[in-house]
Amino acid sequence: MMERLVNLLRGSVRVKIEGARGERFLNVCSREGIEFWQLERVSEAELRVSVHASKTARVLECARRAGFEAEVLKRSGAPFAAKRIKGRWVMAFGLLFCWALVWVSSLFVWEIEVYGSENVSSAEIKAAVEKAGVRFGTFGPSISQEDVRSIALLELPQLAWLTVNFNGSRAEIIVRERVEKPEMLEDSKPADIVAAKSGIITEQYVCRGQELFKAGDTVLAGEKLVSGVQTNRQGGQYRVHAVAQVYARTWYELSARIPAVYYQKRYTGENIEYININFMGNRTNLYFTGRNPERGYDIIYQNRSFRLSKGLVLPAALEKTVCREYELVPEQMPAEQARALLERELTERLKGQIDGEIVSSECSVIRQGDIFTVTLRAECLEQIGKTAAIDAAEGEAGFAG
Amino acid sequence: MNRLKSGDLLEKTAARLSLPGEILAGLPKVEITGRGTLTVENHRGLLEYTQERIEINGGRIMITVRGDGMNIRSMSADALLVEGTIISVELDS
């Protein structure tokens, strides 16, 4: 890297050498102390080397003395660029000015991106950091990481960690959300296992406690399945915190309704387009076409920011807004479509209710007037045991833990 | 003949005194890094150069480097840097 930079500043020349036994030319160069690089053997009789611009005359002279033909192929680097712009000072000044403008612009925040959030929306995070001073157009070096972190984390208690990285004019807000403390099993109090739902027991795994049912028995919701009161060999009773998993077949019936007539969007073909230029937050309309919409319309918004590189965003963006006009047309929904639509929704709802799997299901659809009623009946296999604290009044046995 | 003897003497003296041979006796110093880079110090010039074979004059020793896609990255009066896939290095007196 440094070598390339030095070569760029000093200027380099690519030279073509033609003649037999090109090694002689290389030996002459090394004896004369002429440094060369990027040696390329094009053919038996042709070599190409790069040398510093200041050594051009000596290289040509060495080649001539050694009986080679030499030709300069390309000149590159700062000295040659300076010669090219000599007499074009306005252009040079303009380039320098543009470069300075871009450099100064890169010190300000023109784009804010949020990474790492799942449950907290980017808009909430952006609003929180905006209160801490990170907003469109903020001077980057003036932002204190500590202040942003303190203020934003106080605003959003759902976040556990937050940092702001500046990549040119882009502020990258990286967050980690707080992980909710899991519900801990309080093992110090005596408890029973009761049925959370009605069903037929298929199997049960009792780690602690006295089981009261066996596989094949029918239980009702709320019934005690495993007792936390146990009897010892001497006939005495003691209380424990029952731990068990009880699996049972359960049945569900879920219903949902949907109108038989629905409204479908039909685009009229009338589009309205706005093109705006957004410079440092100030929006200027450049172009407008079409008439004002009379019915409903969809808005499609496209934003193209100008950037020189990934981290170097300019404070200007081209915004295009397209409004597509539509009208609502009543349509009859076929029964099959209603059934498919609601069956999927009811199945998802059922999955959220059970602690197990759906073994079998059937779905029926009934039309009453303009309403479809879809009913899902399902048999499930799930864990129905849940922990319930033993009443203080129940038994007087000691607690064994 | 005298010159050869003088070279031998310097080489032996360097070995006895634990001095670097390349400084006292002007011997070539060949350094290989992996299979891709070879550096020769104290060379006396190139005798042959192709991408498969490079012959380097090391004074009393002839160094032949065989390889594939070899290039001379840089060369000065003292040192020479070869890059490419180096297969073998032969030394002939």
Interface residues (C-beta under 8 A of the other chain):
Chain A: G22 E23 L26 N27 C29 S30 R31 G33 E35 F36 W37 L39 E40 R41
Chain B: G45 L46 L47 E48 Y49 T50 Q51 N71 I72 R73 S74 M75 S76 A77 L80
